[in-house]
Amino acid sequence: MKQEYTIARNQLDGVEAFLRVAERRSFRAAAADLGLSPSAISQTIRALEARVGVPLLTRTTRSVGLTEAGERFLEQAQPAFAGLTAAFEAARSFGERPAGLLRLNVPRAAIPFLIEPVMEGFTAAFPEVEVEICGEDELIDLVERGFDAGIRMGDYLEADMIGIRLTPPFRLVVAGSPDYFARYGRPKSPADLRDHRCIRSRAPTTGAIFRWHFDVAGQPLEIAVQGPLIVNDLDVSKAAALRGVGLAYLAEPLISEHLAAGRLELALEEHAAWSPGAYLYYPSRTQMLPKLRAFVDFIREHRPPERFLKTVIPA
């Protein structure tokens, strides 16, 4: 149902002119301040008085005064107009320089190697920007939830979003502890996973259990696995794999240090599926606020160097 405005259209026309005349007690001085002609000021205030329904000013050839209604109008309108002017200035300032609250929605597992390396430099370079990082694995509507930007895998980006690549593509791998493989053996094909203890993940949005994706002879394959543990957090899945609870299906960058140290080992490497990589994404807007533009430019320039990415995201 269409609702009417609380204030009728053009109702505020002439308020600034009235306030200036009341302050200067002169149509000619007020007109000079506002860059208008005295006749234009006079016509504007007559139109305002007509809408109000009573005279606001008394006029003689020598002076301008306020009626009782004008005094009451001035008393209420002056602070309200000052507040409205301040609101315009405050909003305009966000379009002039990077300032305000920048809200980012980021998968929790991506924060250590994508966000933490640039946060110190960004907050130092733009002290008027407050950064709020929400670690969340759920796929959300950025605009609906009030976020300025987010980080997601490229295959989950909506068509109306602008994406900036942060990482090269990386593998999605099956990993387990040496102790697990010693006790239960190593799967030789994706089909063998049905006989293994797998750590499963539940999609936070739909509640469905994720299937594990593989590449077999160039063809995609999905496997519904079974196991003793269901989680909704990648760090919990990684921790369980390290303790030998079962096999985990994870992005290779998240476990690169554990692989290098021998705490985790890979299985089915030859069938690993690939993710297109991580992207910073934000709504497609023609007018981007300076705080977001500053962050986009900063992360383009200061994202982890290629040599760092290669240590966590094998090419």
ROMARLUM-298487 format. One line per 8 residues: for each residue x, y, z of N, C-alpha, C. Coordinates in nm, 3 decimals. Example, Ala and Ser with C-alpha at 12.3 -4.5 7.8 and 13.67 -1.06 7.14 Angstrom:
<nodes>
1.319:-0.569:0.780:1.230:-0.450:0.780:1.320:-0.330:0.780 | 1.285:-0.225:0.708:1.367:-0.106:0.714:1.290:0.003:0.787
</nodes>
This chain:
<nodes>
0.084:-0.120:0.000:0.000:0.000:0.000:0.088:0.125:0.000 | 0.062:0.219:-0.093:0.142:0.341:-0.102:0.111:0.431:0.016 | 0.218:0.483:0.081:0.200:0.571:0.194:0.235:0.714:0.155 | 0.164:0.810:0.215:0.190:0.951:0.190:0.311:0.997:0.271 | 0.381:1.098:0.221:0.489:1.159:0.298:0.431:1.228:0.421 | 0.507:1.224:0.532:0.465:1.296:0.652:0.462:1.446:0.625 | 0.562:1.496:0.550:0.568:1.636:0.511:0.532:1.644:0.363 | 0.435:1.729:0.332:0.391:1.741:0.193:0.504:1.794:0.105
0.496:1.760:-0.023:0.598:1.803:-0.117:0.609:1.956:-0.117 | 0.733:2.005:-0.117:0.765:2.149:-0.119:0.728:2.221:0.011 | 0.690:2.146:0.115:0.649:2.210:0.240:0.763:2.289:0.304 | 0.887:2.245:0.283:1.001:2.311:0.346:1.056:2.425:0.262 | 1.000:2.445:0.143:1.047:2.556:0.059:1.027:2.688:0.133 | 1.127:2.771:0.133:1.117:2.903:0.194:1.161:2.909:0.338 | 1.187:2.794:0.402:1.226:2.796:0.544:1.361:2.866:0.560 | 1.456:2.833:0.476:1.587:2.895:0.488:1.578:3.046:0.465
1.497:3.086:0.366:1.479:3.229:0.341:1.418:3.298:0.462 | 1.315:3.237:0.524:1.254:3.295:0.643:1.356:3.310:0.756 | 1.434:3.205:0.779:1.532:3.210:0.888:1.635:3.319:0.864 | 1.676:3.336:0.738:1.776:3.438:0.710:1.716:3.579:0.728 | 1.592:3.600:0.685:1.528:3.730:0.704:1.508:3.758:0.853 | 1.467:3.655:0.930:1.447:3.672:1.073:1.578:3.707:1.143 | 1.687:3.649:1.095:1.817:3.677:1.155:1.866:3.818:1.119 | 1.849:3.856:0.993:1.905:3.983:0.944:1.806:4.099:0.961
1.678:4.065:0.982:1.573:4.166:0.991:1.572:4.257:0.868 | 1.602:4.196:0.752:1.608:4.272:0.628:1.595:4.178:0.510 | 1.501:4.208:0.420:1.486:4.128:0.298:1.607:4.148:0.208 | 1.656:4.273:0.201:1.767:4.301:0.112:1.895:4.230:0.159 | 1.924:4.231:0.290:2.044:4.166:0.341:2.034:4.013:0.328 | 1.914:3.960:0.353:1.894:3.816:0.339:1.911:3.774:0.194 | 1.859:3.856:0.102:1.871:3.825:-0.040:2.017:3.823:-0.083 | 2.094:3.920:-0.033:2.237:3.924:-0.066:2.309:3.801:-0.012
2.275:3.759:0.110:2.339:3.638:0.168:2.310:3.514:0.085 | 2.188:3.504:0.033:2.146:3.384:-0.039:2.166:3.394:-0.190 | 2.213:3.508:-0.237:2.237:3.524:-0.380:2.109:3.534:-0.460 | 2.003:3.592:-0.401:1.875:3.608:-0.468:1.837:3.755:-0.470 | 1.732:3.786:-0.541:1.681:3.923:-0.542:1.584:3.941:-0.425 | 1.572:4.063:-0.374:1.474:4.087:-0.266:1.333:4.045:-0.303 | 1.295:4.067:-0.429:1.159:4.028:-0.470:1.141:3.877:-0.466 | 1.246:3.803:-0.504:1.237:3.656:-0.499:1.224:3.608:-0.355
1.299:3.670:-0.262:1.288:3.635:-0.120:1.147:3.664:-0.071 | 1.095:3.779:-0.109:0.961:3.818:-0.064:0.855:3.720:-0.115 | 0.862:3.682:-0.241:0.766:3.587:-0.297:0.777:3.451:-0.230 | 0.899:3.408:-0.201:0.920:3.277:-0.137:0.857:3.275:0.001 | 0.875:3.383:0.077:0.820:3.387:0.213:0.668:3.401:0.210 | 0.614:3.474:0.114:0.468:3.481:0.101:0.410:3.342:0.073 | 0.478:3.265:-0.011:0.431:3.129:-0.039:0.438:3.043:0.086 | 0.544:3.063:0.167:0.556:2.988:0.293:0.443:3.026:0.388
0.417:3.155:0.399:0.310:3.200:0.488:0.175:3.146:0.442 | 0.156:3.135:0.310:0.031:3.083:0.259:0.014:2.936:0.298 | 0.122:2.862:0.295:0.112:2.719:0.334:0.090:2.705:0.484 | 0.157:2.793:0.563:0.139:2.787:0.708:-0.002:2.832:0.746 | -0.051:2.934:0.675:-0.187:2.981:0.700:-0.195:3.107:0.783 | -0.081:3.162:0.825:-0.077:3.286:0.904:0.045:3.366:0.863 | 0.043:3.499:0.883:0.163:3.579:0.857:0.274:3.544:0.958 | 0.396:3.540:0.910:0.511:3.512:0.996:0.595:3.638:1.019
0.587:3.732:0.927:0.668:3.853:0.934:0.578:3.977:0.924 | 0.619:4.081:0.992:0.556:4.212:0.974:0.653:4.299:0.896 | 0.600:4.372:0.799:0.686:4.447:0.708:0.643:4.594:0.708 | 0.741:4.679:0.716:0.719:4.822:0.692:0.826:4.868:0.595 | 0.816:4.992:0.555:0.919:5.044:0.463:1.053:5.056:0.531 | 1.054:5.056:0.665:1.180:5.077:0.737:1.233:4.953:0.807 | 1.148:4.852:0.836:1.195:4.739:0.916:1.112:4.613:0.890 | 1.167:4.503:0.940:1.101:4.373:0.931:1.097:4.314:1.071
0.983:4.267:1.115:0.970:4.204:1.246:0.899:4.071:1.235 | 0.885:4.004:1.349:0.820:3.874:1.357:0.684:3.887:1.421 | 0.585:3.819:1.366:0.456:3.807:1.434:0.471:3.705:1.546 | 0.367:3.692:1.627:0.372:3.590:1.734:0.387:3.451:1.674 | 0.314:3.427:1.563:0.329:3.298:1.494:0.470:3.282:1.438 | 0.527:3.394:1.389:0.662:3.390:1.337:0.763:3.358:1.444 | 0.744:3.416:1.565:0.834:3.385:1.678:0.829:3.236:1.710 | 0.707:3.181:1.714:0.693:3.038:1.746:0.754:2.952:1.635
0.731:2.993:1.510:0.787:2.918:1.397:0.940:2.922:1.402 | 0.996:3.040:1.432:1.142:3.053:1.440:1.198:2.965:1.551 | 1.131:2.965:1.664:1.177:2.887:1.779:1.188:2.739:1.746 | 1.092:2.688:1.667:1.093:2.546:1.633:1.178:2.517:1.510 | 1.174:2.606:1.413:1.239:2.577:1.285:1.389:2.595:1.289 | 1.438:2.689:1.369:1.582:2.719:1.367:1.666:2.598:1.407 | 1.641:2.533:1.522:1.722:2.415:1.556:1.697:2.297:1.462 | 1.572:2.286:1.413:1.543:2.175:1.321:1.619:2.192:1.191
1.623:2.316:1.139:1.695:2.341:1.015:1.845:2.322:1.034 | 1.897:2.361:1.151:2.039:2.341:1.180:2.072:2.192:1.183 | 1.982:2.112:1.242:2.003:1.967:1.245:1.998:1.906:1.106 | 1.905:1.955:1.023:1.893:1.903:0.888:2.018:1.938:0.806 | 2.067:2.061:0.823:2.189:2.102:0.753:2.307:2.016:0.796 | 2.316:1.989:0.928:2.424:1.904:0.978:2.414:1.763:0.923 | 2.290:1.714:0.906:2.272:1.580:0.851:2.321:1.573:0.707 | 2.292:1.677:0.628:2.341:1.682:0.491:2.494:1.684:0.488
2.553:1.764:0.574:2.699:1.776:0.576:2.763:1.645:0.620 | 2.702:1.581:0.719:2.758:1.454:0.767:2.753:1.348:0.659 | 2.638:1.341:0.587:2.627:1.243:0.480:2.721:1.277:0.365 | 2.733:1.407:0.333:2.819:1.448:0.222:2.966:1.415:0.251 | 3.005:1.422:0.379:3.144:1.395:0.413:3.186:1.253:0.379 | 3.088:1.160:0.379:3.120:1.022:0.345:3.150:1.008:0.196 | 3.107:1.103:0.117:3.137:1.098:-0.025:3.263:1.173:-0.062 | 3.326:1.238:0.036:3.444:1.319:0.008:3.574:1.250:0.045
3.572:1.167:0.149:3.696:1.104:0.195:3.662:0.970:0.260 | 3.757:0.878:0.268:3.730:0.749:0.334:3.703:0.769:0.484 | 3.583:0.740:0.526:3.544:0.756:0.665:3.421:0.671:0.692 | 3.399:0.642:0.819:3.280:0.567:0.859:3.310:0.421:0.885 | 3.204:0.343:0.899:3.215:0.200:0.932:3.214:0.117:0.805 | 3.319:0.038:0.786:3.330:-0.054:0.671:3.304:-0.195:0.722 | 3.195:-0.257:0.678:3.156:-0.389:0.727:3.189:-0.495:0.622 | 3.268:-0.595:0.663:3.313:-0.701:0.573:3.261:-0.835:0.623
3.209:-0.917:0.533:3.163:-1.051:0.565:3.260:-1.151:0.503 | 3.325:-1.231:0.588:3.437:-1.314:0.543:3.425:-1.455:0.603 | 3.449:-1.560:0.523:3.454:-1.694:0.582:3.562:-1.698:0.690 | 3.530:-1.761:0.801:3.623:-1.759:0.914:3.760:-1.815:0.878 | 3.761:-1.918:0.797:3.889:-1.980:0.765:3.977:-1.893:0.678 | 3.917:-1.794:0.607:3.995:-1.709:0.517:4.058:-1.590:0.587 | 4.012:-1.559:0.707:4.059:-1.439:0.776:4.211:-1.440:0.799 | 4.272:-1.550:0.847:4.415:-1.544:0.879:4.505:-1.514:0.760
4.474:-1.566:0.640:4.569:-1.546:0.531:4.523:-1.448:0.424 | 4.400:-1.396:0.435:4.355:-1.296:0.338:4.326:-1.160:0.400 | 4.274:-1.157:0.521:4.237:-1.030:0.583:4.344:-0.980:0.681 | 4.392:-1.068:0.768:4.489:-1.024:0.868:4.614:-0.958:0.808 | 4.668:-1.008:0.694:4.789:-0.945:0.641:4.772:-0.801:0.595 | 4.649:-0.756:0.567:4.631:-0.620:0.516:4.565:-0.527:0.618 | 4.515:-0.579:0.728:4.438:-0.496:0.819:4.522:-0.389:0.889 | 4.640:-0.423:0.932:4.723:-0.325:1.003:4.755:-0.207:0.911
4.796:-0.237:0.788:4.830:-0.131:0.695:4.710:-0.046:0.657 | 4.594:-0.110:0.637:4.476:-0.034:0.596:4.428:0.058:0.707 | 4.420:0.009:0.830:4.371:0.093:0.939:4.468:0.206:0.969 | 4.597:0.183:0.946:4.695:0.291:0.965:4.683:0.397:0.856 | 4.657:0.351:0.733:4.648:0.444:0.620:4.518:0.524:0.621 | 4.411:0.468:0.679:4.281:0.534:0.677:4.223:0.535:0.819 | 4.276:0.622:0.904:4.235:0.621:1.045:4.089:0.659:1.069 | 4.023:0.722:0.971:3.884:0.761:0.990:3.787:0.649:0.952
3.840:0.535:0.907:3.755:0.421:0.872:3.762:0.318:0.984 | 3.647:0.281:1.036:3.636:0.170:1.131:3.603:0.044:1.052 | 3.674:-0.065:1.079:3.653:-0.189:1.005:3.587:-0.292:1.097 | 3.476:-0.344:1.052:3.409:-0.453:1.124:3.418:-0.579:1.038 | 3.478:-0.684:1.093:3.494:-0.810:1.021:3.402:-0.913:1.084 | 3.309:-0.963:1.006:3.216:-1.066:1.052:3.259:-1.199:0.993 | 3.314:-1.287:1.076:3.353:-1.420:1.031:3.232:-1.509:1.022 | 3.194:-1.547:0.900:3.070:-1.621:0.879:3.082:-1.703:0.752
3.045:-1.830:0.759:3.057:-1.917:0.643:2.929:-1.923:0.559 | 2.820:-1.868:0.612:2.693:-1.873:0.541:2.694:-1.778:0.422 | 2.634:-1.821:0.312:2.617:-1.734:0.196:2.501:-1.639:0.225 | 2.529:-1.509:0.222:2.429:-1.412:0.262:2.408:-1.308:0.151 | 2.303:-1.229:0.167:2.278:-1.113:0.082:2.347:-0.995:0.148 | 2.456:-0.947:0.087:2.533:-0.838:0.147:2.448:-0.714:0.172 | 2.368:-0.677:0.073:2.290:-0.555:0.084:2.186:-0.567:0.194 | 2.116:-0.679:0.197:2.012:-0.700:0.298:2.068:-0.697:0.439
2.189:-0.752:0.456:2.250:-0.760:0.589:2.335:-0.637:0.622 | 2.346:-0.543:0.532:2.416:-0.419:0.563:2.567:-0.426:0.555 | 2.622:-0.519:0.475:2.766:-0.527:0.458:2.809:-0.451:0.333 | 2.930:-0.394:0.340:2.984:-0.322:0.225:3.048:-0.417:0.124 | 3.111:-0.522:0.173:3.181:-0.616:0.084:3.197:-0.748:0.157 | 3.239:-0.850:0.082:3.261:-0.982:0.142:3.368:-1.057:0.065 | 3.401:-1.174:0.115:3.495:-1.263:0.046:3.426:-1.398:0.031 | 3.427:-1.451:-0.090:3.368:-1.582:-0.118:3.444:-1.648:-0.231
3.419:-1.777:-0.249:3.477:-1.848:-0.361:3.409:-1.801:-0.490 | 3.484:-1.801:-0.599:3.434:-1.749:-0.725:3.309:-1.817:-0.776 | 3.292:-1.946:-0.746:3.175:-2.017:-0.798:3.049:-1.986:-0.718 | 3.059:-1.905:-0.612:2.941:-1.869:-0.535:2.902:-1.722:-0.552 | 2.965:-1.650:-0.644:2.934:-1.509:-0.663:2.809:-1.492:-0.749 | 2.724:-1.400:-0.708:2.604:-1.368:-0.786:2.642:-1.283:-0.907 | 2.559:-1.288:-1.010:2.590:-1.218:-1.134:2.590:-1.067:-1.117 | 2.516:-1.015:-1.019:2.509:-0.869:-1.003:2.615:-0.816:-0.909
2.715:-0.898:-0.877:2.824:-0.856:-0.790:2.951:-0.831:-0.870 | 3.033:-0.739:-0.823:3.164:-0.715:-0.880:3.265:-0.793:-0.797 | 3.350:-0.871:-0.862:3.447:-0.954:-0.792:3.590:-0.918:-0.828 | 3.677:-0.918:-0.727:3.820:-0.894:-0.746:3.894:-1.018:-0.697 | 3.970:-1.080:-0.785:4.041:-1.203:-0.748:4.145:-1.175:-0.640 | 4.142:-1.256:-0.535:4.241:-1.245:-0.428:4.343:-1.358:-0.431 | 4.303:-1.473:-0.484:4.393:-1.588:-0.486:4.382:-1.657:-0.622 | 4.485:-1.733:-0.659:4.470:-1.820:-0.775:4.377:-1.936:-0.741
4.335:-2.015:-0.838:4.257:-2.135:-0.808:4.334:-2.228:-0.714 | 4.261:-2.305:-0.635:4.327:-2.400:-0.546:4.246:-2.529:-0.539 | 4.312:-2.634:-0.488:4.248:-2.766:-0.485:4.164:-2.785:-0.360 | 4.061:-2.866:-0.373:3.981:-2.915:-0.261:4.024:-3.060:-0.239 | 4.080:-3.087:-0.122:4.151:-3.213:-0.101:4.095:-3.292:0.016 | 4.122:-3.421:0.013:4.091:-3.511:0.123:4.218:-3.528:0.207 | 4.207:-3.500:0.336:4.324:-3.504:0.423:4.294:-3.584:0.550 | 4.396:-3.651:0.599:4.384:-3.725:0.724:4.518:-3.727:0.795
4.517:-3.765:0.920:4.641:-3.773:0.997:4.715:-3.902:0.963 | 4.847:-3.906:0.981:4.921:-4.031:0.960:4.865:-4.145:1.045 | 4.820:-4.112:1.165:4.764:-4.216:1.253:4.636:-4.274:1.193 | 4.552:-4.185:1.133:4.429:-4.236:1.071:4.462:-4.333:0.958 | 4.554:-4.296:0.871:4.588:-4.383:0.758:4.652:-4.512:0.805 | 4.725:-4.508:0.915:4.785:-4.630:0.969:4.677:-4.726:1.019 | 4.571:-4.672:1.074:4.465:-4.756:1.131:4.364:-4.802:1.026 | 4.328:-4.715:0.932:4.216:-4.745:0.843:4.256:-4.758:0.696
4.381:-4.738:0.665:4.423:-4.747:0.526:4.393:-4.620:0.449 | 4.433:-4.620:0.323:4.420:-4.501:0.239:4.327:-4.532:0.123 | 4.224:-4.452:0.099:4.134:-4.478:-0.015:4.209:-4.464:-0.147 | 4.178:-4.553:-0.237:4.245:-4.551:-0.368:4.158:-4.489:-0.476 | 4.029:-4.476:-0.451:3.938:-4.411:-0.544:3.831:-4.340:-0.463 | 3.763:-4.241:-0.520:3.657:-4.173:-0.445:3.551:-4.269:-0.393 | 3.522:-4.376:-0.467:3.421:-4.472:-0.422:3.460:-4.538:-0.291 | 3.592:-4.551:-0.264:3.638:-4.614:-0.140:3.601:-4.533:-0.016
3.569:-4.407:-0.034:3.537:-4.322:0.082:3.413:-4.371:0.155 | 3.329:-4.447:0.088:3.208:-4.498:0.154:3.243:-4.593:0.268 | 3.365:-4.644:0.267:3.409:-4.735:0.373:3.499:-4.665:0.475 | 3.508:-4.532:0.466:3.596:-4.458:0.558:3.515:-4.368:0.650 | 3.581:-4.328:0.758:3.523:-4.235:0.855:3.548:-4.092:0.805 | 3.445:-4.028:0.756:3.459:-3.895:0.697:3.395:-3.789:0.787 | 3.460:-3.677:0.796:3.409:-3.564:0.874:3.325:-3.479:0.780 | 3.196:-3.479:0.804:3.104:-3.414:0.712:3.072:-3.272:0.757
3.027:-3.191:0.661:2.992:-3.052:0.688:2.848:-3.027:0.646 | 2.780:-2.945:0.726:2.641:-2.912:0.696:2.634:-2.769:0.644 | 2.561:-2.749:0.536:2.545:-2.615:0.481:2.462:-2.531:0.577 | 2.514:-2.414:0.620:2.440:-2.334:0.718:2.308:-2.281:0.666 | 2.296:-2.262:0.534:2.173:-2.204:0.479:2.064:-2.307:0.464 | 2.096:-2.421:0.401:1.994:-2.523:0.372:1.990:-2.635:0.474 | 2.098:-2.652:0.549:2.105:-2.763:0.644:2.144:-2.895:0.580 | 2.166:-2.896:0.448:2.203:-3.019:0.378:2.349:-3.054:0.405
2.380:-3.184:0.401:2.518:-3.230:0.415:2.589:-3.213:0.281 | 2.706:-3.149:0.285:2.782:-3.129:0.164:2.828:-3.262:0.105 | 2.817:-3.274:-0.026:2.879:-3.386:-0.096:3.023:-3.348:-0.131 | 3.110:-3.448:-0.139:3.249:-3.423:-0.174:3.264:-3.433:-0.325 | 3.335:-3.338:-0.382:3.348:-3.326:-0.528:3.486:-3.375:-0.573 | 3.487:-3.446:-0.685:3.613:-3.499:-0.740:3.611:-3.486:-0.892 | 3.730:-3.509:-0.947:3.747:-3.512:-1.092:3.798:-3.650:-1.129 | 3.720:-3.725:-1.202:3.758:-3.861:-1.241:3.760:-3.867:-1.392
3.880:-3.880:-1.447:3.898:-3.887:-1.593:3.834:-3.766:-1.662 | 3.849:-3.650:-1.599:3.797:-3.528:-1.659:3.649:-3.504:-1.638 | 3.583:-3.592:-1.565:3.440:-3.578:-1.539:3.415:-3.549:-1.391 | 3.326:-3.455:-1.360:3.296:-3.426:-1.219:3.221:-3.541:-1.152 | 3.252:-3.565:-1.027:3.187:-3.671:-0.951:3.158:-3.621:-0.811 | 3.035:-3.648:-0.763:2.997:-3.613:-0.627:2.977:-3.741:-0.546 | 3.030:-3.740:-0.425:3.018:-3.856:-0.337:2.950:-3.814:-0.206 | 2.846:-3.887:-0.167:2.784:-3.867:-0.035:2.856:-3.958:0.064
2.933:-3.898:0.154:3.016:-3.976:0.246:2.944:-3.996:0.379 | 2.999:-4.085:0.461:2.946:-4.113:0.593:3.059:-4.099:0.695 | 3.021:-4.080:0.820:3.123:-4.070:0.922:3.067:-4.034:1.058 | 3.153:-4.028:1.159:3.107:-4.012:1.297:3.082:-3.867:1.339 | 3.117:-3.770:1.251:3.112:-3.630:1.296:3.057:-3.541:1.185 | 2.966:-3.451:1.225:2.912:-3.349:1.135:2.941:-3.213:1.197 | 2.997:-3.122:1.118:3.034:-2.990:1.169:2.981:-2.883:1.074 | 2.983:-2.759:1.120:2.950:-2.646:1.031:3.061:-2.542:1.034
3.181:-2.584:1.070:3.294:-2.494:1.081:3.418:-2.565:1.027 | 3.487:-2.501:0.932:3.602:-2.565:0.869:3.718:-2.585:0.967 | 3.733:-2.494:1.062:3.840:-2.510:1.160:3.815:-2.632:1.250 | 3.688:-2.657:1.281:3.655:-2.777:1.361:3.685:-2.902:1.279 | 3.651:-2.900:1.151:3.680:-3.014:1.065:3.830:-3.040:1.059 | 3.908:-2.934:1.045:4.053:-2.948:1.041:4.107:-3.003:1.173 | 4.057:-2.951:1.284:4.103:-2.999:1.415:4.071:-3.146:1.435 | 3.953:-3.188:1.389:3.916:-3.329:1.403:4.005:-3.418:1.318
4.039:-3.372:1.199:4.130:-3.451:1.114:4.267:-3.463:1.179 | 4.315:-3.356:1.238:4.446:-3.360:1.305:4.448:-3.459:1.420 | 4.334:-3.477:1.485:4.325:-3.572:1.598:4.295:-3.715:1.554 | 4.284:-3.735:1.422:4.263:-3.871:1.374:4.120:-3.918:1.379 | 4.024:-3.824:1.398:3.883:-3.863:1.406:3.836:-3.919:1.272 | 3.882:-3.862:1.163:3.841:-3.908:1.032:3.908:-3.828:0.922 | 3.861:-3.846:0.801:3.912:-3.773:0.685:3.832:-3.644:0.668 | 3.901:-3.537:0.634:3.836:-3.408:0.613:3.850:-3.366:0.467
3.752:-3.292:0.419:3.751:-3.240:0.282:3.763:-3.089:0.293 | 3.882:-3.036:0.256:3.912:-2.897:0.284:3.985:-2.831:0.167 | 3.980:-2.698:0.166:4.062:-2.622:0.073:4.208:-2.640:0.112 | 4.292:-2.671:0.016:4.433:-2.699:0.045:4.504:-2.586:0.117 | 4.475:-2.457:0.086:4.545:-2.350:0.160:4.524:-2.355:0.310 | 4.408:-2.405:0.355:4.378:-2.404:0.497:4.463:-2.503:0.576 | 4.523:-2.600:0.509:4.600:-2.702:0.581:4.743:-2.711:0.531 | 4.789:-2.611:0.454:4.922:-2.619:0.393:5.032:-2.636:0.498
5.021:-2.563:0.610:5.124:-2.574:0.714:5.126:-2.714:0.775 | 5.009:-2.771:0.797:5.003:-2.906:0.856:5.054:-3.012:0.757 | 5.029:-2.989:0.629:5.082:-3.081:0.529:5.235:-3.074:0.525 | 5.288:-2.951:0.528:5.433:-2.934:0.524:5.500:-2.996:0.647 | 5.432:-2.989:0.762:5.488:-3.043:0.887:5.463:-3.192:0.903 | 5.385:-3.252:0.814:5.357:-3.395:0.824:5.247:-3.430:0.921 | 5.178:-3.331:0.974:5.068:-3.360:1.068:4.944:-3.409:0.994 | 4.932:-3.372:0.867:4.826:-3.422:0.781:4.886:-3.471:0.650
4.819:-3.568:0.590:4.860:-3.620:0.460:4.739:-3.619:0.367 | 4.765:-3.616:0.236:4.658:-3.612:0.138:4.626:-3.752:0.085 | 4.504:-3.766:0.042:4.460:-3.887:-0.027:4.384:-3.845:-0.152 | 4.386:-3.930:-0.252:4.311:-3.907:-0.376:4.351:-3.777:-0.445 | 4.480:-3.742:-0.437:4.526:-3.617:-0.498:4.497:-3.611:-0.648 | 4.509:-3.725:-0.715:4.491:-3.724:-0.859:4.346:-3.697:-0.899 | 4.254:-3.704:-0.803:4.113:-3.678:-0.832:4.063:-3.548:-0.768 | 4.154:-3.468:-0.719:4.113:-3.345:-0.648:4.040:-3.250:-0.743
3.931:-3.195:-0.694:3.858:-3.091:-0.768:3.923:-2.956:-0.740 | 3.892:-2.859:-0.825:3.952:-2.727:-0.811:3.846:-2.622:-0.783 | 3.879:-2.530:-0.695:3.797:-2.411:-0.673:3.853:-2.298:-0.757 | 3.767:-2.209:-0.808:3.818:-2.098:-0.889:3.898:-1.995:-0.810 | 3.901:-2.007:-0.678:3.976:-1.913:-0.596:3.886:-1.818:-0.519 | 3.949:-1.741:-0.430:3.876:-1.648:-0.345:3.869:-1.510:-0.409 | 3.754:-1.444:-0.391:3.731:-1.311:-0.447:3.680:-1.218:-0.339 | 3.724:-1.094:-0.344:3.656:-0.987:-0.273:3.541:-0.942:-0.363
3.421:-0.933:-0.308:3.307:-0.896:-0.392:3.223:-0.790:-0.322 | 3.153:-0.712:-0.402:3.070:-0.605:-0.350:2.961:-0.574:-0.452 | 2.851:-0.508:-0.408:2.740:-0.481:-0.500:2.783:-0.392:-0.615 | 2.724:-0.414:-0.730:2.753:-0.333:-0.847:2.680:-0.200:-0.833 | 2.754:-0.099:-0.793:2.697:0.034:-0.773:2.775:0.136:-0.855 | 2.702:0.229:-0.914:2.771:0.335:-0.989:2.837:0.434:-0.895 | 2.784:0.448:-0.772:2.838:0.543:-0.676:2.894:0.466:-0.558 | 3.024:0.440:-0.556:3.087:0.366:-0.448:3.138:0.464:-0.343
3.104:0.441:-0.217:3.152:0.528:-0.111:3.304:0.521:-0.101 | 3.368:0.633:-0.064:3.515:0.635:-0.057:3.574:0.530:0.035 | 3.506:0.495:0.145:3.563:0.395:0.237:3.580:0.261:0.167 | 3.482:0.222:0.084:3.492:0.095:0.013:3.593:0.106:-0.101 | 3.592:0.219:-0.173:3.689:0.238:-0.280:3.831:0.230:-0.225 | 3.853:0.290:-0.107:3.986:0.287:-0.046:4.027:0.144:-0.014 | 3.932:0.064:0.038:3.966:-0.074:0.073:3.991:-0.157:-0.051 | 3.909:-0.138:-0.154:3.928:-0.213:-0.279:4.066:-0.182:-0.338
4.101:-0.053:-0.344:4.231:-0.015:-0.400:4.345:-0.067:-0.313 | 4.325:-0.062:-0.181:4.432:-0.106:-0.090:4.456:-0.255:-0.102 | 4.349:-0.332:-0.106:4.368:-0.478:-0.110:4.421:-0.522:-0.247 | 4.389:-0.445:-0.353:4.450:-0.473:-0.483:4.601:-0.458:-0.476 | 4.645:-0.353:-0.407:4.787:-0.320:-0.403:4.865:-0.398:-0.299 | 4.798:-0.433:-0.187:4.869:-0.492:-0.075:4.828:-0.635:-0.042 | 4.748:-0.698:-0.126:4.713:-0.837:-0.097:4.842:-0.919:-0.090 | 4.835:-1.034:-0.022:4.958:-1.113:-0.004:5.030:-1.135:-0.136
5.163:-1.120:-0.136:5.237:-1.136:-0.261:5.228:-1.277:-0.316 | 5.256:-1.289:-0.444:5.242:-1.417:-0.513:5.326:-1.526:-0.446 | 5.443:-1.492:-0.399:5.529:-1.594:-0.335:5.464:-1.647:-0.208 | 5.389:-1.555:-0.135:5.317:-1.600:-0.016:5.201:-1.690:-0.055 | 5.126:-1.649:-0.155:5.011:-1.728:-0.197:5.052:-1.867:-0.242 | 5.169:-1.877:-0.306:5.213:-2.008:-0.353:5.246:-2.103:-0.238 | 5.278:-2.046:-0.122:5.307:-2.133:-0.009:5.180:-2.189:0.054 | 5.068:-2.116:0.037:4.943:-2.162:0.096:4.843:-2.210:-0.007
4.866:-2.169:-0.133:4.774:-2.209:-0.241:4.859:-2.260:-0.357 | 4.892:-2.387:-0.357:4.977:-2.438:-0.464:4.917:-2.411:-0.600 | 5.000:-2.368:-0.692:4.952:-2.337:-0.828:4.932:-2.467:-0.905
</nodes>
